[in-house]
């Protein structure tokens, strides 16, 4: 008769085994899912990974996005924003936490680049980089302009064509860069910094032709914006068409709707220069004529003054007084010179009477005598100090424990380094260490006698 097992053997999982199987099932069935929600509890530690909670009105799930996937995000993840994430459902075995491991994040309801643009715009505006007070004025007659753009693009051709037509005297220094791609923003920023290192550039134009928001992404870069803000040379942003706006437009000292318009702003035509010079010349001529007329009237009034009737007599008196003062000064200087000469002769005679060699010899003898006395006193002091030192050293040696040991005494210590002062401090069979003059003995107590 067959035995029926009504109580099959139970399968007992360890916690780790259960967590591993649950993780395997979740990752197998939810390998590629999209989830939308609001970010909260966002953390970004030194490892570079993103940790946050994705929640809606009723539930929440923990999310991790590793550094390899988040380092190329075009916007900044922060608490309170709504996002869409793509990834796989998993289980963090160490804590048994249900989580999403995502490899892509985008803002919900708005394009990534547009959201990043608005986010960076708010940040830089709050820092004051867009304030009109910090914007620099453009030079009226620039001699050299620096252009940061692609040497093969239409923007540089438009700029050169306008300058050739309007102001052939302006020199153009082109810093070639890429205006699209991952490294474009870095190259453009380097171009702005290089032109700032020169002393011959009067204005900088950052230029590019039109394009989509993706095409103009390099000009919405935070690093480039800060490079423009730090420029000591005025910067004109000429990016895209008139309807295109970038972060560079807001932070630059002036925005030009097109590269051609930027070239017209920095250039002045020959006709305009001639008209300006003509206006200045007319104003100078009128001012000079008016000044001459005022001076003539003032001179005529002075010439008619009655004080000039006695001017000749007054001048004669002043001339005579001047001659008198001159004679008196010459006499005084001659008297002063004679006094100084006599004084010099007296001093010279006194110096001749002084025997400098005898004084020097006497000083040397006195110095040698004092030096000999000093050496003798030093020797006596050193001998007295040496004698006192030897006496103190002898007394110190007499009190030295080593001297006591040298006379046949010993110091007895227990194993714990405690000094044995009495037979009551040790027991029979206990080991002790006996310190003598030139070493140490290890001994055992075989008997005690008081």
Secondary structure, 3 states (H helix, E strand, C coil): CCCCCCCCCCCCCCHHHHHHHHHHHHHHHCCCEEEEEEEEEEECCCCCCEEEEEECCCCEEEEEECHHHHCCCCCCCCCCCEEEEEEEEEEECCCCEEEEEEEEEEECCCCHHHHHHHHHHHHHHHCCCCCHHHCCCCCCCCCEEEEEECCCCHHHHHHHHHHHHHCCCCEEEEEECCCCCCCHHHHHHHHHHHHHCCCCCCEEEEEECCCCCCCCHHHHCHHHHHHHHCCCCCEEEEECCCCCCCHHHHHCCEECCCHHHHHHHHCCCHHHHHHHHHHHHHHHHHHHHHHHHHHHHHHHHHHCCHHHHHHHHHHHHHHHHHHHHHHHHHHHHHHHHHHHHHHHHHHHHHHHHCCHHHHHHHHHHHHHHHHHHHHHHHHHHHHHHHHHHHHHHHHHHHCCHHHHHHCCCCEEEECCCCECCCHHHCCCCCEEEEEECCEEEEEECCCCCC
